[in-house]
């Protein structure tokens, strides 16, 4: 969810973070249907760091550039195969489907915030052949035998 706190406008779409080098590197490239907003958290607040390209983009997107106070310093409708740089230094860049700028009624100076959906952690499947398989049973029998030996159940007095 994206929120224009200045105008009390909300875009109720899904929001993801690009907070690592690899997530920022991939961005929305090769995304066939951009149906979520991607918030780039940049390592430094500069114009150069906040510059973006739309190479390998399959459709136009809306882009909002924010400073460290999350205030809009620039916004654009970005077309594929272009390079864009904000008018002023930015710490955050929001890329999303066309229409976000209009839905939030974005203007320079507006304060924009976001809420990221909590990702549910995926369960890691257990290797059933180890738990239920013979290697585990053999180890279990060996441990049981060692325990019995230590407790002198098997060894004569």
N, C-alpha and C positions, 0 to 999 in steps of 0.2 A: 504494500500500500504506500502510495506517495501522498504527502500532505503539504499543501501550500498553507503554512501557518499564518501568513499575512492576510490571506483572503478567505481562510476557512474552506478551502476547496480540497476534495479528496479524489484520487484515482484509485479505485479498488482492485487493481491488478496485482499480480505476483511480482515480488521484488527479490532479486538475487544480488549477492555481493561479488565484486571482482577485487578481492583484497590481497591476492598473491600475484607474483610476477606472471605465472602461467595463465591464471584466470584473466588478468588484464591483457596479456598477449593474445589470447584467443578471442576475447570480447564476444561480439555477435557475428563474427565471420562465419560464413557457411551455414548460418541459421536460416532454414527455409521459411519459417513463419515466426516472426518476432512477436510473441504474445506475452512478454514479461519485460520489466524494466531491469536494467543491469546498472548497479551503482559501483563506479570505479573509485576506490580509495587510493589516492596517489601518495607516493612516498614524500613528495615535497610540493609546496604550493608555488608553482611557476607556470608561465604561459607555455613553455616548451614541454613540460611534463603533461600538461593538460591537452596538448594537441592530439587530435585523433585522425584516423583515416577510415574511409569506408570501402577500401579495397575488399573484394570478395564478398561484399554485401549483396544480397539478392533483392533488397527493397529499400526504400527511403525510411529513415528513422527520425525521431525527435531527439535532440541532444540539449541538455541543460548543464551549464558550467556553474559550479558553486565555489565560493571561497571557504576558508576554514570556519567561518561563522555560519556556513550553510546558506549564505545569501547569494542570489542569482547575480552573476557577473556577465553572463552572455547566454544566449539560447539560439538554436538553429534547427531548421528542417534539413537534415543531411541526406544528400542524394548519393547513390552508389558511385564508387570510383573517384572520390574527392578527398582532399585534405582540409581539415578545419583547425583553426587555432582561436582560442577565446580572446576577447578584447583585453581582458585583465587576467592576472594570475588566478588559477583555480586549484583547489585541493580535492574536489569531488567532481566527477562527471557522471551524469545520468543519461544512459542511452535506453531508448524504449520505442515501442511502436508509434507510428504516426498518430497524432491526436492527443498525446499527453500534454503538450504545451497548451493546447486549446482547452482541454478538460480542467487543467489547473489554473488557467488564466494567468500564465507566467508573465511577469514583467521584471525588468532589472530592479534589484534590491529586495525582491520577495524572499522570504525565508522558507526553504523547502526542507522537509524532513521525510523519513521513510521508516517503514516497519518491515522487517524481513520475516517471512514465515519460518517457524521452527522446523528444521529438517529432522525427520525421524531417522534415527540411526538404523541402518540395515543390520539385521541379525547375521552373524557369521555362521555359516553352516559347519556343523561338526563333522569331522571325517569319520563317518560311521564305520568304515572298515577297520579303523584303529580301535574305536571304543567297543564295538561288538565283534570284531574279528579276532582271529586266533593270536596275533602278536600280543594284544592286550591281555587275553586270557592266560597266555603262557607267562607273561610278566606277573600277573596277579597270582598265579599258582606258585611261582618262584618266591614271591614276597611272602605268601602264606607259609610256605615251607620254611623259609628263613625265620619267620616269627616263631613258628613252632620249635625250631631248633634252639632259638635263643631262650625260649621258655622251658627248655628241657623236656618237652613232651615226647620227643623222639629219642633223644640220647639216653642211654642207660645210665644209672647212677654210679 
